[in-house]
Amino acid sequence: MTGPATARIRTAALALGFDAVGFAAAELGPQVRARLRAFLAAGQHGEMAWLAERAEQRSHPQALWPDARSVICLGLSYAPASDPLATLRQPTHGNISVYARHRDYHDVLKGKLKHLAQFIVARCGGAVKVFVDTAPVMEKPLAAQAGLGWQGKHTNLVSRAHGSWLFLGEIYTTLDLPPDASHADRCGTCSRCMAACPTEAFPAPYRLDATRCISYLTIEHAGPIPHELRAKMGNRIYGCDDCLAVCPWNRFAQATRHAKLAAAAAPPDLASLAALDDAGFRRRFAGSPIKRIGRNRLVRNVLIAIGNARDPALLPHAEALTRDPDPVVAEAASWACARLQAETRP
């Protein structure tokens, strides 16, 4: 039964604009820890060394904060108002993951979490710690445990109300709060998310090989993109939504009501992005999550998209970058030139 503290916290969270709220004990079962160990042992985390370095804190909330007794899991919907994959049909423009088409969600989510944390301390007592996804917190298993949804075969959280479009945040607290019932897995026999992956990053249901994932390659991976995956990336220059977008549960999701999270309508053209220097990059992406990967990594991604665009008009933009001071950018430019030159041969 929901206790008075959880009822007050839930009401306050919804009043602050959160779209989902649930409560879980500050612990994760052995199955969750085993999955994380297997993922790391297989090297499927790639260059994300921070996943391995803080694996113990990630897999056990009380290893991160021994005094924690409960976790309050919060969700903000960022469901798009239109087809999130429409830009894939515009090869001379860059496709950006829906979550990065507006303000940095970390800022939006953390502000709301801090307000809720202040309410909890003032009205319910106890101590709290606030986390967005920069901390070693297994937010998706905790959210599933708190009843916000379940981890789908694409390993992301799926909500019956919000589909695959929820930003997650957590408040750890010393309060001993009654937990909500965990959510049952409702994927059934559906495997659309796995079939939609352009680079076949899912070796099995509920397993992700991040080293093949376009989100990892365009955001976390610092070196050259593996040649065998470049053509599969199309015009995806920051992240990838394919596995999220095809989930049938999205049909129940309403477009986000949060103006700061609503996706921008116009996709950027590849030519203007290829021309960015460091200062231009910082100006263009101030306040965006894209800013964290820096100019060189974004332009590397743009050059892969230019090579895939099959538009000879983009050749001069690639040629100009073959002499870029960054060797990864210069190599991607040479690759793009070779692809485009092949298009012009009789």
Contacts in CASP RR format, 6 or more apart in sequence:
PFRMAT RR
TARGET T0000
AUTHOR 0000-0000-0000
METHOD contacts of the structure
MODEL  1
MTGPATARIRTAALALGFDAVGFAAAELGPQVRARLRAFLAAGQHGEMAW
LAERAEQRSHPQALWPDARSVICLGLSYAPASDPLATLRQPTHGNISVYA
RHRDYHDVLKGKLKHLAQFIVARCGGAVKVFVDTAPVMEKPLAAQAGLGW
QGKHTNLVSRAHGSWLFLGEIYTTLDLPPDASHADRCGTCSRCMAACPTE
AFPAPYRLDATRCISYLTIEHAGPIPHELRAKMGNRIYGCDDCLAVCPWN
RFAQATRHAKLAAAAAPPDLASLAALDDAGFRRRFAGSPIKRIGRNRLVR
NVLIAIGNARDPALLPHAEALTRDPDPVVAEAASWACARLQAETRP
1 178 0 8 1.000
2 10 0 8 1.000
2 178 0 8 1.000
3 177 0 8 1.000
3 178 0 8 1.000
5 124 0 8 1.000
5 175 0 8 1.000
5 177 0 8 1.000
6 23 0 8 1.000
6 177 0 8 1.000
6 178 0 8 1.000
8 123 0 8 1.000
8 124 0 8 1.000
9 21 0 8 1.000
9 23 0 8 1.000
9 72 0 8 1.000
9 116 0 8 1.000
9 119 0 8 1.000
9 120 0 8 1.000
9 124 0 8 1.000
9 177 0 8 1.000
10 21 0 8 1.000
10 22 0 8 1.000
12 116 0 8 1.000
12 119 0 8 1.000
12 120 0 8 1.000
12 123 0 8 1.000
13 21 0 8 1.000
13 72 0 8 1.000
13 74 0 8 1.000
13 116 0 8 1.000
14 21 0 8 1.000
16 112 0 8 1.000
16 115 0 8 1.000
16 116 0 8 1.000
17 76 0 8 1.000
17 112 0 8 1.000
17 258 0 8 1.000
18 74 0 8 1.000
18 75 0 8 1.000
18 76 0 8 1.000
18 112 0 8 1.000
18 116 0 8 1.000
19 75 0 8 1.000
19 76 0 8 1.000
19 77 0 8 1.000
19 161 0 8 1.000
19 162 0 8 1.000
19 166 0 8 1.000
20 73 0 8 1.000
20 74 0 8 1.000
20 75 0 8 1.000
20 77 0 8 1.000
20 148 0 8 1.000
20 159 0 8 1.000
20 161 0 8 1.000
20 162 0 8 1.000
20 166 0 8 1.000
21 72 0 8 1.000
21 73 0 8 1.000
21 74 0 8 1.000
21 75 0 8 1.000
21 148 0 8 1.000
22 72 0 8 1.000
22 73 0 8 1.000
22 74 0 8 1.000
22 146 0 8 1.000
22 147 0 8 1.000
22 148 0 8 1.000
22 180 0 8 1.000
23 70 0 8 1.000
23 71 0 8 1.000
23 72 0 8 1.000
23 73 0 8 1.000
23 146 0 8 1.000
23 177 0 8 1.000
23 178 0 8 1.000
23 179 0 8 1.000
23 180 0 8 1.000
24 70 0 8 1.000
24 71 0 8 1.000
24 73 0 8 1.000
24 142 0 8 1.000
24 145 0 8 1.000
24 146 0 8 1.000
24 147 0 8 1.000
24 179 0 8 1.000
24 180 0 8 1.000
24 182 0 8 1.000
25 69 0 8 1.000
25 70 0 8 1.000
25 71 0 8 1.000
25 145 0 8 1.000
25 179 0 8 1.000
26 61 0 8 1.000
26 62 0 8 1.000
26 65 0 8 1.000
26 68 0 8 1.000
26 69 0 8 1.000
26 70 0 8 1.000
26 71 0 8 1.000
26 172 0 8 1.000
27 60 0 8 1.000
27 61 0 8 1.000
27 62 0 8 1.000
28 59 0 8 1.000
28 60 0 8 1.000
28 61 0 8 1.000
28 138 0 8 1.000
28 141 0 8 1.000
28 142 0 8 1.000
28 145 0 8 1.000
32 59 0 8 1.000
32 138 0 8 1.000
32 141 0 8 1.000
33 59 0 8 1.000
33 60 0 8 1.000
35 206 0 8 1.000
36 55 0 8 1.000
36 58 0 8 1.000
36 59 0 8 1.000
36 138 0 8 1.000
37 55 0 8 1.000
37 59 0 8 1.000
39 45 0 8 1.000
39 207 0 8 1.000
39 208 0 8 1.000
40 51 0 8 1.000
40 52 0 8 1.000
40 55 0 8 1.000
42 209 0 8 1.000
43 211 0 8 1.000
44 207 0 8 1.000
44 208 0 8 1.000
44 209 0 8 1.000
44 210 0 8 1.000
44 211 0 8 1.000
45 51 0 8 1.000
45 52 0 8 1.000
45 210 0 8 1.000
46 210 0 8 1.000
46 211 0 8 1.000
46 216 0 8 1.000
46 220 0 8 1.000
46 221 0 8 1.000
47 220 0 8 1.000
47 221 0 8 1.000
47 222 0 8 1.000
48 210 0 8 1.000
48 216 0 8 1.000
48 220 0 8 1.000
50 136 0 8 1.000
51 58 0 8 1.000
54 136 0 8 1.000
55 136 0 8 1.000
56 63 0 8 1.000
57 63 0 8 1.000
57 64 0 8 1.000
57 136 0 8 1.000
58 64 0 8 1.000
58 136 0 8 1.000
58 137 0 8 1.000
58 138 0 8 1.000
59 138 0 8 1.000
61 68 0 8 1.000
61 71 0 8 1.000
61 137 0 8 1.000
61 142 0 8 1.000
61 172 0 8 1.000
62 68 0 8 1.000
64 135 0 8 1.000
64 136 0 8 1.000
64 137 0 8 1.000
64 172 0 8 1.000
65 129 0 8 1.000
65 172 0 8 1.000
67 127 0 8 1.000
67 174 0 8 1.000
68 129 0 8 1.000
68 172 0 8 1.000
68 173 0 8 1.000
68 174 0 8 1.000
69 173 0 8 1.000
69 174 0 8 1.000
69 175 0 8 1.000
69 176 0 8 1.000
69 177 0 8 1.000
70 172 0 8 1.000
70 173 0 8 1.000
70 175 0 8 1.000
70 176 0 8 1.000
70 177 0 8 1.000
70 179 0 8 1.000
71 142 0 8 1.000
71 146 0 8 1.000
71 170 0 8 1.000
71 171 0 8 1.000
71 172 0 8 1.000
71 173 0 8 1.000
72 116 0 8 1.000
72 120 0 8 1.000
72 146 0 8 1.000
72 170 0 8 1.000
72 171 0 8 1.000
72 173 0 8 1.000
72 177 0 8 1.000
73 139 0 8 1.000
73 142 0 8 1.000
73 143 0 8 1.000
73 145 0 8 1.000
73 146 0 8 1.000
73 147 0 8 1.000
73 148 0 8 1.000
73 168 0 8 1.000
73 169 0 8 1.000
73 170 0 8 1.000
74 109 0 8 1.000
74 112 0 8 1.000
74 113 0 8 1.000
74 116 0 8 1.000
74 168 0 8 1.000
74 169 0 8 1.000
74 170 0 8 1.000
74 171 0 8 1.000
75 109 0 8 1.000
75 143 0 8 1.000
75 148 0 8 1.000
75 166 0 8 1.000
75 167 0 8 1.000
75 168 0 8 1.000
75 169 0 8 1.000
76 105 0 8 1.000
76 108 0 8 1.000
76 109 0 8 1.000
76 112 0 8 1.000
76 166 0 8 1.000
76 167 0 8 1.000
76 256 0 8 1.000
76 258 0 8 1.000
76 261 0 8 1.000
77 162 0 8 1.000
77 165 0 8 1.000
77 166 0 8 1.000
77 167 0 8 1.000
77 253 0 8 1.000
77 254 0 8 1.000
77 256 0 8 1.000
77 257 0 8 1.000
77 258 0 8 1.000
77 261 0 8 1.000
78 98 0 8 1.000
78 99 0 8 1.000
78 105 0 8 1.000
78 165 0 8 1.000
78 166 0 8 1.000
78 167 0 8 1.000
78 256 0 8 1.000
78 258 0 8 1.000
78 261 0 8 1.000
78 262 0 8 1.000
78 263 0 8 1.000
79 162 0 8 1.000
79 163 0 8 1.000
79 165 0 8 1.000
79 250 0 8 1.000
79 253 0 8 1.000
79 254 0 8 1.000
79 255 0 8 1.000
79 256 0 8 1.000
80 98 0 8 1.000
80 165 0 8 1.000
80 255 0 8 1.000
80 256 0 8 1.000
80 263 0 8 1.000
81 255 0 8 1.000
81 256 0 8 1.000
81 262 0 8 1.000
81 263 0 8 1.000
82 263 0 8 1.000
82 265 0 8 1.000
83 245 0 8 1.000
84 98 0 8 1.000
84 241 0 8 1.000
84 244 0 8 1.000
84 245 0 8 1.000
84 263 0 8 1.000
85 95 0 8 1.000
85 241 0 8 1.000
85 242 0 8 1.000
85 245 0 8 1.000
87 93 0 8 1.000
87 94 0 8 1.000
87 95 0 8 1.000
87 96 0 8 1.000
87 235 0 8 1.000
87 267 0 8 1.000
88 95 0 8 1.000
88 234 0 8 1.000
88 235 0 8 1.000
88 236 0 8 1.000
90 235 0 8 1.000
90 267 0 8 1.000
91 234 0 8 1.000
91 235 0 8 1.000
91 305 0 8 1.000
91 308 0 8 1.000
91 309 0 8 1.000
91 310 0 8 1.000
91 311 0 8 1.000
92 235 0 8 1.000
92 269 0 8 1.000
92 270 0 8 1.000
92 271 0 8 1.000
92 309 0 8 1.000
92 311 0 8 1.000
92 313 0 8 1.000
92 314 0 8 1.000
93 235 0 8 1.000
93 267 0 8 1.000
93 268 0 8 1.000
93 269 0 8 1.000
93 270 0 8 1.000
94 235 0 8 1.000
94 236 0 8 1.000
94 237 0 8 1.000
94 267 0 8 1.000
94 268 0 8 1.000
94 269 0 8 1.000
94 270 0 8 1.000
94 273 0 8 1.000
94 302 0 8 1.000
94 305 0 8 1.000
95 234 0 8 1.000
95 235 0 8 1.000
95 236 0 8 1.000
95 237 0 8 1.000
95 267 0 8 1.000
95 305 0 8 1.000
96 237 0 8 1.000
96 238 0 8 1.000
96 239 0 8 1.000
96 267 0 8 1.000
96 268 0 8 1.000
96 290 0 8 1.000
97 215 0 8 1.000
97 238 0 8 1.000
97 239 0 8 1.000
97 240 0 8 1.000
97 241 0 8 1.000
98 165 0 8 1.000
98 241 0 8 1.000
98 244 0 8 1.000
98 263 0 8 1.000
99 105 0 8 1.000
99 167 0 8 1.000
99 289 0 8 1.000
100 238 0 8 1.000
100 239 0 8 1.000
100 288 0 8 1.000
100 289 0 8 1.000
100 290 0 8 1.000
101 263 0 8 1.000
101 264 0 8 1.000
102 260 0 8 1.000
102 261 0 8 1.000
102 262 0 8 1.000
102 263 0 8 1.000
102 264 0 8 1.000
102 288 0 8 1.000
103 260 0 8 1.000
103 261 0 8 1.000
103 287 0 8 1.000
103 288 0 8 1.000
104 287 0 8 1.000
104 288 0 8 1.000
104 289 0 8 1.000
104 291 0 8 1.000
105 167 0 8 1.000
105 261 0 8 1.000
105 289 0 8 1.000
106 132 0 8 1.000
106 133 0 8 1.000
106 134 0 8 1.000
106 289 0 8 1.000
107 287 0 8 1.000
108 258 0 8 1.000
108 260 0 8 1.000
108 261 0 8 1.000
109 132 0 8 1.000
109 167 0 8 1.000
109 169 0 8 1.000
110 130 0 8 1.000
110 132 0 8 1.000
113 130 0 8 1.000
113 131 0 8 1.000
113 132 0 8 1.000
113 169 0 8 1.000
113 171 0 8 1.000
114 130 0 8 1.000
116 171 0 8 1.000
117 128 0 8 1.000
117 130 0 8 1.000
117 171 0 8 1.000
120 126 0 8 1.000
120 128 0 8 1.000
120 171 0 8 1.000
120 173 0 8 1.000
120 175 0 8 1.000
121 127 0 8 1.000
121 128 0 8 1.000
124 175 0 8 1.000
125 175 0 8 1.000
126 173 0 8 1.000
126 174 0 8 1.000
126 175 0 8 1.000
127 173 0 8 1.000
127 174 0 8 1.000
128 171 0 8 1.000
128 172 0 8 1.000
128 173 0 8 1.000
128 174 0 8 1.000
129 171 0 8 1.000
129 172 0 8 1.000
129 173 0 8 1.000
130 170 0 8 1.000
130 171 0 8 1.000
131 137 0 8 1.000
131 139 0 8 1.000
131 169 0 8 1.000
131 170 0 8 1.000
131 171 0 8 1.000
131 172 0 8 1.000
132 169 0 8 1.000
133 139 0 8 1.000
133 168 0 8 1.000
133 169 0 8 1.000
137 170 0 8 1.000
139 168 0 8 1.000
139 169 0 8 1.000
139 170 0 8 1.000
140 151 0 8 1.000
140 155 0 8 1.000
140 156 0 8 1.000
140 157 0 8 1.000
140 168 0 8 1.000
141 151 0 8 1.000
142 170 0 8 1.000
143 149 0 8 1.000
143 157 0 8 1.000
143 166 0 8 1.000
143 168 0 8 1.000
144 150 0 8 1.000
144 151 0 8 1.000
144 157 0 8 1.000
144 182 0 8 1.000
144 183 0 8 1.000
145 179 0 8 1.000
145 182 0 8 1.000
146 179 0 8 1.000
146 180 0 8 1.000
146 182 0 8 1.000
147 180 0 8 1.000
147 181 0 8 1.000
147 182 0 8 1.000
147 183 0 8 1.000
148 157 0 8 1.000
148 159 0 8 1.000
148 166 0 8 1.000
148 168 0 8 1.000
148 183 0 8 1.000
149 157 0 8 1.000
149 158 0 8 1.000
149 159 0 8 1.000
149 160 0 8 1.000
149 183 0 8 1.000
150 157 0 8 1.000
150 158 0 8 1.000
150 183 0 8 1.000
150 184 0 8 1.000
150 185 0 8 1.000
150 186 0 8 1.000
150 187 0 8 1.000
151 157 0 8 1.000
151 158 0 8 1.000
151 185 0 8 1.000
151 206 0 8 1.000
152 158 0 8 1.000
152 185 0 8 1.000
152 187 0 8 1.000
152 193 0 8 1.000
152 206 0 8 1.000
153 187 0 8 1.000
153 190 0 8 1.000
153 191 0 8 1.000
153 193 0 8 1.000
153 194 0 8 1.000
153 202 0 8 1.000
153 205 0 8 1.000
153 206 0 8 1.000
154 164 0 8 1.000
154 193 0 8 1.000
154 194 0 8 1.000
154 197 0 8 1.000
154 202 0 8 1.000
154 208 0 8 1.000
154 243 0 8 1.000
154 244 0 8 1.000
154 247 0 8 1.000
155 206 0 8 1.000
155 207 0 8 1.000
155 208 0 8 1.000
156 164 0 8 1.000
156 243 0 8 1.000
156 244 0 8 1.000
157 164 0 8 1.000
157 166 0 8 1.000
157 168 0 8 1.000
158 164 0 8 1.000
158 186 0 8 1.000
158 187 0 8 1.000
158 247 0 8 1.000
158 249 0 8 1.000
159 166 0 8 1.000
159 249 0 8 1.000
159 253 0 8 1.000
160 186 0 8 1.000
160 249 0 8 1.000
160 252 0 8 1.000
161 252 0 8 1.000
161 253 0 8 1.000
162 252 0 8 1.000
162 253 0 8 1.000
163 247 0 8 1.000
163 249 0 8 1.000
163 250 0 8 1.000
163 252 0 8 1.000
163 253 0 8 1.000
164 243 0 8 1.000
164 244 0 8 1.000
164 245 0 8 1.000
164 247 0 8 1.000
164 249 0 8 1.000
164 250 0 8 1.000
165 244 0 8 1.000
165 250 0 8 1.000
165 253 0 8 1.000
165 256 0 8 1.000
167 261 0 8 1.000
186 249 0 8 1.000
187 205 0 8 1.000
190 248 0 8 1.000
191 205 0 8 1.000
192 246 0 8 1.000
192 247 0 8 1.000
192 248 0 8 1.000
193 202 0 8 1.000
193 243 0 8 1.000
193 244 0 8 1.000
193 246 0 8 1.000
193 247 0 8 1.000
194 202 0 8 1.000
194 205 0 8 1.000
194 243 0 8 1.000
196 242 0 8 1.000
196 243 0 8 1.000
196 245 0 8 1.000
196 246 0 8 1.000
197 213 0 8 1.000
197 242 0 8 1.000
197 243 0 8 1.000
198 214 0 8 1.000
198 232 0 8 1.000
198 233 0 8 1.000
198 234 0 8 1.000
198 236 0 8 1.000
198 240 0 8 1.000
198 242 0 8 1.000
199 212 0 8 1.000
199 213 0 8 1.000
199 214 0 8 1.000
199 217 0 8 1.000
199 229 0 8 1.000
199 232 0 8 1.000
199 233 0 8 1.000
200 212 0 8 1.000
201 208 0 8 1.000
201 209 0 8 1.000
201 210 0 8 1.000
201 212 0 8 1.000
201 213 0 8 1.000
201 214 0 8 1.000
202 208 0 8 1.000
202 209 0 8 1.000
202 243 0 8 1.000
203 209 0 8 1.000
210 216 0 8 1.000
210 220 0 8 1.000
211 221 0 8 1.000
212 229 0 8 1.000
213 240 0 8 1.000
214 232 0 8 1.000
214 233 0 8 1.000
214 236 0 8 1.000
214 239 0 8 1.000
214 240 0 8 1.000
214 242 0 8 1.000
215 239 0 8 1.000
215 240 0 8 1.000
217 225 0 8 1.000
217 226 0 8 1.000
217 229 0 8 1.000
217 233 0 8 1.000
218 233 0 8 1.000
218 236 0 8 1.000
218 237 0 8 1.000
218 238 0 8 1.000
218 239 0 8 1.000
218 240 0 8 1.000
218 293 0 8 1.000
218 297 0 8 1.000
218 301 0 8 1.000
219 238 0 8 1.000
219 239 0 8 1.000
219 293 0 8 1.000
219 297 0 8 1.000
222 297 0 8 1.000
222 328 0 8 1.000
223 300 0 8 1.000
223 328 0 8 1.000
224 300 0 8 1.000
224 328 0 8 1.000
224 331 0 8 1.000
224 332 0 8 1.000
225 233 0 8 1.000
225 300 0 8 1.000
225 301 0 8 1.000
225 304 0 8 1.000
225 332 0 8 1.000
227 335 0 8 1.000
230 304 0 8 1.000
230 308 0 8 1.000
230 335 0 8 1.000
231 308 0 8 1.000
233 304 0 8 1.000
233 305 0 8 1.000
233 308 0 8 1.000
234 304 0 8 1.000
234 305 0 8 1.000
234 308 0 8 1.000
235 270 0 8 1.000
235 305 0 8 1.000
235 308 0 8 1.000
235 309 0 8 1.000
236 301 0 8 1.000
236 305 0 8 1.000
237 270 0 8 1.000
237 273 0 8 1.000
237 298 0 8 1.000
237 301 0 8 1.000
237 302 0 8 1.000
237 304 0 8 1.000
237 305 0 8 1.000
238 290 0 8 1.000
238 293 0 8 1.000
238 298 0 8 1.000
238 301 0 8 1.000
244 250 0 8 1.000
255 262 0 8 1.000
256 262 0 8 1.000
270 302 0 8 1.000
270 305 0 8 1.000
270 306 0 8 1.000
270 309 0 8 1.000
270 314 0 8 1.000
270 317 0 8 1.000
271 314 0 8 1.000
271 317 0 8 1.000
273 298 0 8 1.000
273 299 0 8 1.000
273 302 0 8 1.000
274 299 0 8 1.000
274 302 0 8 1.000
274 303 0 8 1.000
274 306 0 8 1.000
274 314 0 8 1.000
274 317 0 8 1.000
274 318 0 8 1.000
274 320 0 8 1.000
274 321 0 8 1.000
275 317 0 8 1.000
275 320 0 8 1.000
276 284 0 8 1.000
276 295 0 8 1.000
276 298 0 8 1.000
276 299 0 8 1.000
277 295 0 8 1.000
278 294 0 8 1.000
278 295 0 8 1.000
280 295 0 8 1.000
281 291 0 8 1.000
281 294 0 8 1.000
281 295 0 8 1.000
281 298 0 8 1.000
282 291 0 8 1.000
282 295 0 8 1.000
285 291 0 8 1.000
285 298 0 8 1.000
290 298 0 8 1.000
296 326 0 8 1.000
296 328 0 8 1.000
296 329 0 8 1.000
299 321 0 8 1.000
299 324 0 8 1.000
299 326 0 8 1.000
299 329 0 8 1.000
299 332 0 8 1.000
300 326 0 8 1.000
300 328 0 8 1.000
300 329 0 8 1.000
300 332 0 8 1.000
303 318 0 8 1.000
303 321 0 8 1.000
303 329 0 8 1.000
303 332 0 8 1.000
303 333 0 8 1.000
303 335 0 8 1.000
303 336 0 8 1.000
304 332 0 8 1.000
304 335 0 8 1.000
304 336 0 8 1.000
306 314 0 8 1.000
306 317 0 8 1.000
306 318 0 8 1.000
306 336 0 8 1.000
306 340 0 8 1.000
307 314 0 8 1.000
307 318 0 8 1.000
307 335 0 8 1.000
307 336 0 8 1.000
307 339 0 8 1.000
307 340 0 8 1.000
308 339 0 8 1.000
309 340 0 8 1.000
310 339 0 8 1.000
310 340 0 8 1.000
310 343 0 8 1.000
311 340 0 8 1.000
311 343 0 8 1.000
312 340 0 8 1.000
312 343 0 8 1.000
312 344 0 8 1.000
314 336 0 8 1.000
314 340 0 8 1.000
315 337 0 8 1.000
315 340 0 8 1.000
315 341 0 8 1.000
315 344 0 8 1.000
318 333 0 8 1.000
318 336 0 8 1.000
318 337 0 8 1.000
318 340 0 8 1.000
319 333 0 8 1.000
319 337 0 8 1.000
320 333 0 8 1.000
321 329 0 8 1.000
321 330 0 8 1.000
321 332 0 8 1.000
321 333 0 8 1.000
322 330 0 8 1.000
322 333 0 8 1.000
322 334 0 8 1.000
322 337 0 8 1.000
323 330 0 8 1.000
324 330 0 8 1.000
324 333 0 8 1.000
END
